Amino acid sequence: MAGIVKINAVQLGDSATATQNFVWQTNVDGTAKLARGNVGATSQDILTVDAGGKVDFPQGAKTIELDTPQDTTSGTSKDFTIPAGAKRVTVLLDGVSTNGTANLMLTLNDEITGYVGCYQRGTTFVALSTAFQLTDAQAAADNLSGSISLDLLNSATNKWVANSNFGRSPLAFTCNVGGNKALAAVLTKVTVSASAGTFDAGSVNVSWEF
């Protein structure tokens, strides 16, 4: 016989520890929620739906956090603090230039050894050693734009892998690097620096995800 089963609350899990269970609950006012706990005794809303159908995540959803850009119009390096627990960090360059011929480099936690991988520009290949190289022999008239992503590979060894895609203009070059670096401690700092001269144009910023 056909029929409709009406259930206003379903408990997911039967752990003796209530906070290890979840409840999906619908209400007569048209709202609903997914919460931690047991039926009739929820303790923490995870997802809520209001009467208009709007979904919210009271505990916060995974988002990308963006730092404040720093102008690369002076100086030789720009530092950014990375919050503990970040699993992905992206370093973004916008028209970064120097007043001379220089390599642009990215270092983690001020460590200048143990970078493994390769940098490429056209037929130029450079083995990594002291940093993640972003461009090479960039003339004063050139600037670099693009990003390099750092992903945590192993939290036990603080090992990060890097992958980038940069465009250098006005000369038509793409500059790329791929590699890895095992840090001595949790990542807390990234630094973009110039091997010679000083910055004279552009900006740099970072974002992170947990």
C-alpha positions in Angstrom: 0.0 0.0 0.0 1.4 3.3 -1.0 1.9 5.9 1.6 4.0 8.7 3.0 6.3 8.3 6.0 6.7 11.6 7.9 9.8 12.0 10.0 10.9 15.3 11.4 14.2 14.2 12.9 16.7 11.5 12.0 19.7 10.6 14.1 22.9 9.6 12.2 25.1 7.4 14.4 24.6 5.5 17.6 27.8 6.4 19.5 27.6 6.5 23.3 29.3 9.9 22.9 26.5 12.3 21.8 29.0 14.7 20.1 30.0 11.9 17.7 26.4 11.7 16.4 24.5 14.0 14.0 20.8 14.8 13.6 18.9 16.0 10.6 15.8 17.9 11.8 13.0 19.6 9.9 10.6 22.0 11.7 6.9 23.1 11.1 8.0 26.7 10.4 9.8 25.5 7.2 13.3 25.6 8.7 15.8 22.7 9.0 19.2 21.9 10.3 22.0 19.4 10.6 23.4 19.4 14.1 25.8 17.5 16.3 24.3 15.4 19.1 21.3 13.1 19.5 17.6 13.5 18.7 16.1 16.0 21.2 19.6 17.0 22.5 21.6 18.7 19.8 24.6 20.7 20.9 26.1 22.3 17.8 24.4 23.4 14.5 26.5 22.4 11.5 24.2 23.5 8.7 20.9 25.5 8.9 18.2 26.2 6.3 15.8 29.2 7.0 12.2 29.4 5.9 13.2 31.0 2.7 15.6 28.2 1.8 18.8 30.0 2.5 21.6 27.7 3.7 24.1 28.8 6.3 27.1 27.1 8.0 27.3 28.4 11.6 30.7 26.9 12.2 32.0 28.4 9.0 32.7 26.8 5.6 36.2 26.3 4.2 37.1 29.5 2.5 40.1 31.2 0.9 41.6 34.0 3.1 43.4 36.8 1.4 46.1 38.9 3.0 46.8 42.6 2.4 48.8 43.3 -0.8 52.3 44.8 -0.5 53.6 47.2 -3.2 56.9 46.0 -4.8 58.0 49.6 -5.5 60.9 49.6 -3.2 63.1 47.3 -1.1 64.5 43.9 -1.9 62.1 41.5 -0.2 58.5 41.2 1.0 57.5 39.0 3.9 54.1 37.5 4.7 53.0 35.7 7.9 51.2 32.4 7.3 48.7 31.3 10.0 49.2 27.9 11.7 47.3 25.1 10.1 47.2 26.3 6.5 47.2 23.5 4.0 47.5 25.5 0.8 49.3 28.9 0.3 49.2 30.8 -3.0 51.6 33.6 -3.7 50.4 36.1 -6.3 52.5 38.6 -8.2 51.2 41.5 -10.2 53.7 43.2 -12.5 56.6 42.8 -10.2 59.7 44.5 -11.5 63.2 45.5 -10.3 65.5 48.4 -11.4 68.2 46.0 -12.6 68.7 42.4 -13.9 67.6 40.0 -11.2 66.2 36.7 -10.3 62.9 36.7 -8.3 62.8 34.0 -5.6 60.4 32.6 -3.1 61.7 31.2 0.3 59.8 29.5 3.1 60.5 30.2 6.8 63.8 31.9 5.8 65.3 28.5 4.9 67.8 28.7 2.0 68.6 25.0 1.5 66.8 21.9 0.6 64.6 23.1 -2.3 64.2 20.3 -4.9 62.9 20.6 -8.4 63.3 22.6 -11.6 62.7 26.1 -12.9 62.0 26.6 -16.7 61.8 29.6 -19.1 61.8 28.5 -22.7 64.9 26.4 -23.2 66.5 27.6 -19.9 66.3 25.0 -17.1 67.7 25.6 -13.6 67.8 23.0 -10.8 66.4 24.3 -7.5 68.6 24.6 -4.4 68.3 27.7 -2.3 64.7 28.8 -3.1 61.7 28.4 -5.5 62.9 30.4 -8.5 60.2 32.5 -10.1 62.1 34.1 -13.0 65.7 34.4 -14.1 67.8 37.3 -15.4 64.7 39.6 -15.6 65.8 42.9 -17.1 64.8 46.3 -15.6 62.2 46.8 -18.3 60.5 43.4 -17.6 57.8 42.5 -15.1 56.3 39.3 -13.8 52.7 38.3 -13.1 51.1 35.1 -12.1 51.0 32.8 -9.1 52.7 29.9 -7.3 50.7 27.4 -5.2 52.2 25.7 -2.2 50.4 22.5 -1.0 51.2 20.7 2.2 52.1 17.1 1.3 53.0 15.7 4.7 52.3 17.4 8.0 54.6 15.0 9.8 57.6 16.3 7.9 56.3 19.8 7.0 56.9 18.9 3.3 55.3 21.3 0.8 55.1 20.9 -3.0 55.1 23.9 -5.4 53.7 24.6 -8.8 53.6 27.9 -10.7 52.6 29.7 -13.8 54.0 33.1 -14.5 54.0 35.4 -17.6 56.9 37.8 -18.2 56.4 40.9 -20.2 56.9 42.8 -22.4 59.1 39.9 -23.6 56.8 37.0 -24.4 58.0 34.4 -21.9 56.3 32.0 -19.5 58.2 31.0 -16.4 57.4 27.9 -14.4 58.7 26.0 -11.4 57.8 22.7 -9.8 59.4 21.2 -6.7 59.2 20.5 -3.1 60.7 21.6 0.3 60.7 19.8 3.7 60.7 22.5 6.4 62.3 22.3 9.8 59.1 23.5 11.4 55.5 24.4 10.5 55.2 27.0 7.7 54.8 30.5 9.2 56.4 32.8 6.7 56.9 33.2 2.9 59.2 35.7 1.4 59.5 37.1 -2.2 62.9 38.6 -2.9 65.1 40.0 -5.7 68.6 38.7 -6.1 69.9 42.1 -7.2 68.8 45.7 -7.4 65.5 46.9 -5.7 61.8 46.5 -6.5 60.5 49.4 -8.6 57.0 48.3 -9.7 54.0 46.0 -9.0 52.6 44.3 -6.0 52.5 40.9 -4.3 50.0 39.2 -2.0 49.2 35.7 -0.5 46.1 33.7 0.2 45.7 30.6 2.2 43.3 27.7 2.8 42.9 25.3 5.8 
